[in-house]
Amino acid sequence: MELTAAEWARLEPLLPPRRPRTGRPRNDHRAVVGGILWVLRNRASWRDMPTRFGNYNTAYKRYRLWSDTGLWERILQALRRATDDDHDPAEVLL
């Protein structure tokens, strides 16, 4: 799933910095998030994720890290506040 510019503009500020204070820069968040959303939307295995989203293992690890740290829940809460009560916040990205 490719994120539109408007969707990415809404999501990007909620993600951790791409360049951590130490260590090497992370892979492109936009591609990785697109891959994560593709896997979730298609109910596919990580190995089936198209290569245009990067390495499936990177996407899986990022998904698990962000799940374990509660980032996805914080993203959904922020999107919930930014959308009408009539819309499911997950629909904004899925």
C-alpha positions in Angstrom: 0.0 0.0 0.0 1.4 3.3 -1.0 0.8 6.2 1.3 -0.5 9.4 -0.3 1.4 12.7 0.5 -1.5 13.8 2.7 -1.5 10.5 4.7 2.3 10.6 5.0 2.2 14.3 6.2 -0.3 13.2 8.9 1.8 10.2 10.0 5.4 11.3 9.7 5.5 13.6 12.8 4.2 10.7 14.9 7.2 8.5 14.1 10.6 8.4 15.8 13.4 10.3 14.1 14.9 8.6 11.1 18.4 9.6 12.3 18.9 8.4 15.9 21.3 10.3 18.0 23.8 7.4 17.8 24.2 4.6 15.2 23.3 4.5 11.6 20.2 6.0 10.1 17.1 3.8 9.9 15.7 2.6 6.6 13.2 5.0 5.0 10.2 5.1 7.4 7.7 5.8 4.5 8.7 2.6 2.6 8.7 0.5 5.8 5.3 1.8 7.0 3.9 1.1 3.5 5.2 -2.5 3.7 3.7 -2.9 7.2 0.4 -1.6 6.0 0.5 -3.9 2.9 1.1 -7.0 5.0 -1.7 -6.0 7.5 -4.2 -5.1 4.8 -3.6 -8.2 2.7 -3.3 -10.5 5.7 -0.1 -11.8 4.1 3.1 -13.2 5.5 6.0 -10.9 5.9 8.0 -12.9 3.3 5.3 -12.0 0.7 5.7 -8.3 1.2 6.7 -6.7 -2.2 10.4 -5.6 -2.4 9.3 -2.1 -3.3 8.7 -1.6 0.4 12.2 -2.8 1.3 13.3 -5.9 3.2 10.5 -7.8 4.8 12.6 -8.5 7.8 13.2 -4.8 8.4 9.5 -4.1 8.2 8.7 -7.0 10.6 11.3 -5.9 13.1 10.1 -2.3 13.0 6.5 -3.4 13.4 7.4 -5.5 16.4 9.5 -2.7 18.0 6.8 -0.1 17.5 4.2 -2.6 18.8 6.3 -3.4 21.9 6.9 0.3 22.7 3.3 1.3 22.2 3.9 3.5 19.2 1.1 2.1 17.1 -1.4 2.8 20.0 -0.1 6.3 20.3 -0.4 6.8 16.5 -4.0 5.6 16.5 -4.8 7.8 19.5 -3.4 10.8 17.6 -5.3 10.0 14.5 -8.5 9.5 16.5 -8.2 13.0 17.9 -7.6 14.3 14.4 -10.5 12.6 12.7 -14.3 12.9 13.0 -16.0 10.6 15.5 -17.7 9.0 12.5 -14.5 7.5 11.1 -12.4 4.6 12.4 -8.8 6.0 12.7 -7.4 2.9 11.2 -9.3 3.7 8.0 -7.1 6.7 7.6 -4.1 4.5 6.8 -5.7 1.1 6.0 
